[in-house]
Amino acid sequence: MKKITRRSFLAVCGAAAAAAALTACGGSASSTAASSAAASTASSAASTASGSLSGNVATGGSTSMKNVIAALTEGFAEVEPGVTVSYDPTGSGAGITGATDKTLDIGLSSRALKDDEKKDVDGTTVALDGIAIIVNKDSKVADLTVDQLKQMFTGEITNWKDVGGDDGEIVLVGREAGSGTRDGFESIVDVKDSCKYAQELTATGAVISAVEANPLAIGYASLSAVGETVKMVTVGGVACSEDTVKDGSYKIQRPFVFVTNKSVTLSEQAQAFFDFATSADAADLIRTAGAVPVNE
């Protein structure tokens, strides 16, 4: 889908900035008049932008994008309070399918689109997310290499003592087939379809809870979802953080993607939410949700 210019609510900022710039150039009558005109334009834009839309925007898919969607929805409600944004956390695969079969206005995927999927839908990256490697808080292991992760998740390394931990069998916790987090992790670590999981869980929060409860467990989860209940290990000496994801030094990362159907024109309210989410104005909201904004 081709991205359009920001909607009229962003004109408020532009008009106000124009007024300030003209006033700064001098105190002439013309500047004052121009400033007044700009202020009038801003007032008009504000009145048409605020509350001018209604209806629902149906989104769904990636469970890892829960915090980002919640933040964007809250921010958008301040601009268009008459619009509701629904979110069905069903996994990235379902999000892409929903956009493809037109049951969703915007599908949500925490992985890049595959070539065969691009025939029917477009993907627009709204943020980046580090896939954190998490262990129990009592684990002695603080750093792992990508190669060690590959050997652990494929069953070549089965004991924590072989990677600097206490003697004990490694318990591998991952996501279900179709999960964007799983696809991202397995693709980057090069363990696609060869992981020896003890548990395959259907949500990011479930993975975190399982690792929290088991001193021998290791798993992966979206950086935006990891709190204080588990420990993130560094990978190759690099911590998973906003800065390391943005500069590319943290290698296990993936995009957060809005998926839209190529053959469908979004409703006015869905287009407004899309534009808001992909604008620089949403950067702080995305950052607050724990992800890394790409537009700022």
C-alpha positions as CSV (number, residue, x, y, z in Angstrom):
1,M,0.0,0.0,0.0
2,K,1.3,3.4,-0.9
3,K,1.7,5.6,2.1
4,I,0.0,9.0,1.8
5,T,0.8,12.3,3.5
6,R,-0.2,12.9,7.1
7,R,-3.8,13.8,7.7
8,S,-5.2,17.2,8.6
9,F,-4.4,16.8,12.3
10,L,-0.7,17.2,11.6
11,A,-1.4,20.5,9.8
12,V,-1.9,22.0,13.3
13,C,1.8,21.6,14.1
14,G,2.8,22.9,10.6
15,A,0.6,25.9,10.8
16,A,1.7,26.8,14.3
17,A,5.4,26.4,13.2
18,A,4.8,28.7,10.2
19,A,3.2,31.3,12.4
20,A,6.2,31.3,14.8
21,A,8.7,31.5,11.9
22,L,7.0,34.5,10.3
23,T,6.7,36.3,13.6
24,A,10.4,35.7,14.3
25,C,11.4,37.3,10.9
26,G,10.1,40.7,12.1
27,G,7.4,42.6,13.8
28,S,5.9,44.0,10.6
29,A,2.2,44.2,9.9
30,S,2.5,41.6,7.1
31,S,4.2,39.2,9.5
32,T,1.4,39.8,12.0
33,A,-1.2,39.2,9.4
34,A,0.5,36.1,8.2
35,S,0.8,34.8,11.8
36,S,-2.9,35.4,12.3
37,A,-3.7,33.6,9.1
38,A,-1.6,30.7,10.2
39,A,-3.3,30.6,13.6
40,S,-6.6,30.6,11.8
41,T,-5.5,27.7,9.7
42,A,-4.3,25.8,12.7
43,S,-7.7,26.4,14.5
44,S,-9.6,25.2,11.5
45,A,-7.4,22.1,11.1
46,A,-7.8,21.4,14.8
47,S,-11.6,21.6,14.6
48,T,-11.7,19.3,11.6
49,A,-9.1,16.9,12.9
50,S,-10.4,16.3,16.3
51,G,-13.4,13.9,16.4
52,S,-14.1,14.1,12.7
53,L,-13.9,10.3,12.2
54,S,-15.8,7.3,13.6
55,G,-16.0,3.6,13.2
56,N,-13.6,0.7,13.9
57,V,-10.2,-0.3,12.7
58,A,-9.7,-4.0,12.9
59,T,-6.2,-5.1,13.6
60,G,-4.8,-8.5,14.7
61,G,-1.9,-10.8,14.5
62,S,1.4,-10.6,16.3
63,T,1.2,-11.1,20.1
64,S,4.6,-9.4,20.4
65,M,3.2,-6.2,19.1
66,K,0.6,-6.0,22.0
67,N,2.4,-3.1,23.8
68,V,3.1,-1.2,20.7
69,I,-0.5,-1.4,19.5
70,A,-1.8,-0.4,22.9
71,A,0.4,2.7,22.9
72,L,-0.5,3.7,19.4
73,T,-4.2,3.1,20.1
74,E,-4.1,5.3,23.2
75,G,-2.2,8.1,21.3
76,F,-4.6,7.9,18.3
77,A,-7.6,8.2,20.6
78,E,-6.5,11.6,21.6
79,V,-6.6,12.7,17.9
80,E,-9.7,10.7,16.8
81,P,-11.7,9.8,19.9
82,G,-14.6,8.6,17.8
83,V,-12.5,5.8,16.3
84,T,-12.0,2.4,18.0
85,V,-9.0,0.2,17.2
86,S,-9.6,-3.5,17.9
87,Y,-6.8,-5.9,18.3
88,D,-6.9,-9.7,18.1
89,P,-3.6,-11.3,19.3
90,T,-3.6,-14.4,17.1
91,G,0.0,-14.6,15.9
92,S,1.8,-13.1,12.9
93,G,0.7,-15.8,10.5
94,A,-2.9,-15.2,11.3
95,G,-2.3,-11.4,11.0
96,I,-1.0,-11.8,7.5
97,T,-3.8,-14.2,6.6
98,G,-6.3,-11.7,8.0
99,A,-5.0,-8.9,5.7
100,T,-4.9,-11.3,2.8
101,D,-8.5,-12.5,3.1
102,K,-9.7,-9.0,4.1
103,T,-11.0,-9.9,7.5
104,L,-8.6,-7.4,9.0
105,D,-8.0,-3.8,8.0
106,I,-4.4,-4.0,9.2
107,G,-2.6,-7.3,9.9
108,L,0.2,-7.3,12.4
109,S,3.4,-9.3,11.8
110,S,6.6,-9.5,13.8
111,R,8.5,-10.8,10.9
112,A,9.2,-9.6,7.3
113,L,6.8,-10.8,4.6
114,K,7.9,-13.8,2.6
115,D,8.1,-13.5,-1.2
116,D,4.9,-15.5,-1.8
117,E,3.0,-13.4,0.7
118,K,3.9,-10.2,-1.1
119,K,1.7,-11.1,-4.0
120,D,-1.4,-10.1,-2.1
121,V,-0.3,-7.8,0.7
122,D,2.2,-5.0,1.4
123,G,4.2,-4.7,4.6
124,T,5.2,-1.4,6.2
125,T,7.7,-1.5,9.0
126,V,6.6,0.7,11.9
127,A,9.2,-0.3,14.5
128,L,12.1,-2.7,15.2
129,D,12.2,-5.2,18.0
130,G,15.1,-7.0,19.5
131,I,14.4,-10.7,20.3
132,A,15.8,-11.0,23.7
133,I,17.4,-14.3,24.9
134,I,16.0,-14.9,28.4
135,V,17.0,-17.2,31.2
136,N,15.9,-17.7,34.8
137,K,17.0,-14.9,37.1
138,D,19.1,-17.5,39.1
139,S,21.1,-18.6,36.1
140,K,24.9,-18.0,36.2
141,V,25.0,-17.6,32.4
142,A,25.4,-14.0,31.3
143,D,26.5,-14.2,27.7
144,L,26.0,-16.6,24.8
145,T,27.2,-16.6,21.2
146,V,24.9,-17.1,18.2
147,D,26.7,-20.4,17.6
148,Q,26.2,-21.5,21.2
149,L,22.5,-20.7,20.8
150,K,22.4,-22.8,17.6
151,Q,23.9,-25.7,19.3
152,M,21.7,-25.4,22.3
153,F,18.4,-25.2,20.5
154,T,19.2,-28.0,18.1
155,G,20.2,-30.3,21.0
156,E,24.0,-30.4,20.3
157,I,24.6,-28.8,23.7
158,T,22.2,-30.1,26.3
159,N,23.8,-29.2,29.7
160,W,24.2,-25.7,31.1
161,K,27.7,-26.5,32.4
162,D,28.9,-26.5,28.8
163,V,28.1,-22.8,28.5
164,G,29.2,-21.6,31.9
165,G,26.2,-22.5,34.0
166,D,25.5,-25.0,36.7
167,D,25.2,-28.7,35.9
168,G,21.7,-29.3,34.7
169,E,19.8,-30.2,31.5
170,I,18.8,-27.3,29.3
171,V,15.1,-26.8,28.9
172,L,14.2,-25.1,25.6
173,V,11.1,-22.9,25.6
174,G,9.8,-21.5,22.4
175,R,6.8,-20.2,20.5
176,E,4.3,-22.2,18.4
177,A,4.6,-22.7,14.7
178,G,3.4,-19.6,12.8
179,S,4.7,-17.2,15.5
180,G,6.7,-14.3,14.1
181,T,9.0,-14.3,17.1
182,R,9.8,-18.0,16.5
183,D,10.3,-17.4,12.8
184,G,12.6,-14.5,13.5
185,F,14.7,-16.3,16.1
186,E,15.0,-19.5,14.1
187,S,15.9,-17.7,10.9
188,I,18.6,-15.5,12.4
189,V,20.1,-18.3,14.5
190,D,19.8,-20.7,11.6
191,V,17.8,-23.3,13.4
192,K,14.7,-23.3,11.2
193,D,12.6,-26.4,11.8
194,S,15.3,-28.1,13.9
195,C,14.8,-26.9,17.4
196,K,14.3,-29.5,20.2
197,Y,11.7,-27.6,22.2
198,A,10.5,-28.9,25.5
199,Q,7.6,-26.4,25.4
200,E,6.0,-24.6,22.5
201,L,3.8,-21.9,23.8
202,T,1.2,-19.6,22.1
203,A,2.1,-16.2,23.6
204,T,5.1,-14.1,24.5
205,G,3.9,-13.8,28.1
206,A,3.6,-17.6,28.4
207,V,7.3,-18.0,27.4
208,I,8.4,-15.5,29.9
209,S,6.4,-17.1,32.7
210,A,7.8,-20.6,31.8
211,V,11.4,-19.3,32.0
212,E,10.7,-17.5,35.2
213,A,9.4,-20.7,36.8
214,N,12.2,-23.0,35.7
215,P,15.9,-22.4,36.7
216,L,17.0,-24.6,33.8
217,A,14.9,-22.9,31.1
218,I,16.0,-20.7,28.2
219,G,13.7,-19.0,25.8
220,Y,13.3,-15.9,23.6
221,A,10.9,-13.0,23.8
222,S,10.3,-9.6,22.3
223,L,12.4,-6.9,24.0
224,S,9.2,-4.8,24.4
225,A,7.6,-7.6,26.6
226,V,10.5,-8.5,28.9
227,G,10.3,-7.2,32.4
228,E,12.1,-7.8,35.7
229,T,11.0,-11.4,36.2
230,V,13.6,-13.0,33.9
231,K,17.2,-12.2,32.9
232,M,18.3,-11.1,29.4
233,V,21.7,-12.5,28.4
234,T,24.0,-10.7,26.1
235,V,24.6,-12.2,22.7
236,G,28.2,-12.1,21.6
237,G,28.8,-9.5,24.3
238,V,26.1,-7.2,23.1
239,A,23.1,-6.4,25.2
240,C,19.6,-6.3,23.7
241,S,18.6,-2.6,23.9
242,E,17.0,0.2,21.8
243,D,20.4,1.5,20.8
244,T,22.0,-1.8,19.8
245,V,18.9,-2.8,17.8
246,K,18.8,0.5,16.0
247,D,22.5,0.5,15.1
248,G,22.4,-3.2,14.2
249,S,25.0,-4.4,16.6
250,Y,22.5,-6.7,18.3
251,K,22.0,-9.4,15.8
252,I,18.8,-11.1,16.9
253,Q,16.2,-8.5,15.8
254,R,13.2,-8.3,13.6
255,P,10.7,-5.7,12.3
256,F,7.2,-4.9,13.5
257,V,5.1,-4.7,10.3
258,F,1.7,-3.4,9.4
259,V,0.2,-5.6,6.7
260,T,-2.4,-4.3,4.2
261,N,-4.2,-5.8,1.3
262,K,-3.0,-4.5,-2.1
263,S,-6.5,-4.7,-3.7
264,V,-8.3,-2.8,-0.9
265,T,-8.5,0.9,-0.2
266,L,-8.4,1.4,3.5
267,S,-11.4,3.1,5.2
268,E,-10.8,6.7,6.1
269,Q,-10.4,5.8,9.8
270,A,-8.0,2.9,9.0
271,Q,-5.9,5.1,6.8
272,A,-5.8,7.8,9.5
273,F,-4.6,5.2,12.1
274,F,-2.0,3.9,9.6
275,D,-0.7,7.4,8.9
276,F,-0.5,8.2,12.6
277,A,1.3,5.0,13.4
278,T,3.9,5.5,10.7
279,S,4.5,9.2,11.4
280,A,7.3,10.7,13.4
281,D,4.6,11.8,15.9
282,A,4.2,8.2,17.0
283,A,7.9,7.7,17.7
284,D,7.8,8.4,21.4
285,L,4.7,6.2,21.9
286,I,6.5,3.3,20.2
287,R,9.6,3.9,22.3
288,T,7.5,4.0,25.5
289,A,6.1,0.6,24.5
290,G,9.6,-0.8,24.5
291,A,10.2,-1.0,20.7
292,V,12.5,1.0,18.5
293,P,10.8,3.6,16.2
294,V,12.0,3.8,12.6
295,N,10.3,7.1,11.7
296,E,11.6,10.1,13.7
